[in-house]
Amino acid sequence: MDHEWNDSQPIYRQLRGRVVAMILDGLLKEGEPLPSVRTVAAENRVNPLTVLKGYQELVDQGVIETRRGLGMFVTPGARDLLLQAERQKFLSEEWPQLQATIRRLGLTTQDLLKHHSAAMESER
């Protein structure tokens, strides 16, 4: 996990976001253990309670589970659950801001598609 934090949101939320990204990117697969609270706290120089709070949000969401004496693990179906939740969050929170910026800049659908096609070509 990355060591840099920003001031836009609490550290536990940023930790949660990093775990979500790791699951969505396939770096953490269903059934795999998460790094221990102590390890993450030590590596990131944060309080273990901060890490635990971030993990607890994912437990509450059903994305990870605690196995007594073993640690925390990614639950079956976690990726699909996260995809659904993160897509909805994007559409309700981020997309309206993007739409406003697109309108403000006078960009057309053609402009966006042209830029997207160019970006896809450069990735090949």
Buried (B, 14 or more C-beta within 10 A) or exposed (E): BEEEBEEEEEBBBBBBEBBBBBBBEEEBEBEEEBBBBEBBBEEBEBEBEBBBBBBBBBBEBEBBBEEEEEBBBBBEEBBEBBEEEBEEEEEEEEEEEEEEEBEEEEEEEEEEEEEEEEEEEEEE
